[in-house]
Amino acid sequence: MCRRKILEDLEEGSLEYETVGEFLVNIKKEFRKRDKEIIKIAKLKRLEQEEKTMEEFVQEFRRAARESGYERRPLVEEFKRDMNGTIC
């Protein structure tokens, strides 16, 4: 169940759990997924090529990009921002 759906169900009063503990476990699970994504995005934004070779930088960028939720154009823009110089 996604966070948005949980919040909508809570507002409507249609969400029922046996215990408060069960409710909290489900909420934490949904928010934990998003937290991981936010951490990956922050790491991606802090990444810089600096003294690394292009090969080293690409490998580090791939690791940071995994699970960030970034795709296509935003990922390309982040790559260009993080690397030294330009691509010829």
URNORRA-V617099 format. One record per backbone hydrogen bond with DSSP energy under -0.5 kcal/mol. NH is the residue of the N-H (numbers start at 1). CO is the residue of the C=O. If there is no record, write none. Layout:
# URNORRA-V617099
[[NH | CO] [NH | CO]]
This chain:
# URNORRA-V617099
[[6 | 2] [7 | 3] [8 | 4] [9 | 5] [10 | 6] [11 | 7] [12 | 8] [13 | 9] [14 | 9] [15 | 9] [16 | 14] [23 | 19] [24 | 20] [25 | 21] [26 | 22] [27 | 23] [28 | 24] [29 | 25] [30 | 26] [31 | 27] [32 | 28] [33 | 29] [34 | 30] [35 | 31] [36 | 32] [37 | 33] [38 | 34] [39 | 35] [40 | 36] [41 | 37] [42 | 38] [43 | 39] [44 | 40] [45 | 41] [46 | 42] [47 | 43] [49 | 82] [52 | 49] [57 | 53] [58 | 54] [59 | 55] [60 | 56] [61 | 57] [62 | 58] [63 | 59] [64 | 60] [65 | 61] [66 | 62] [68 | 65] [74 | 71] [75 | 71] [76 | 72] [77 | 73] [78 | 74] [79 | 75] [80 | 76] [81 | 77] [82 | 78] [83 | 79] [88 | 86]]
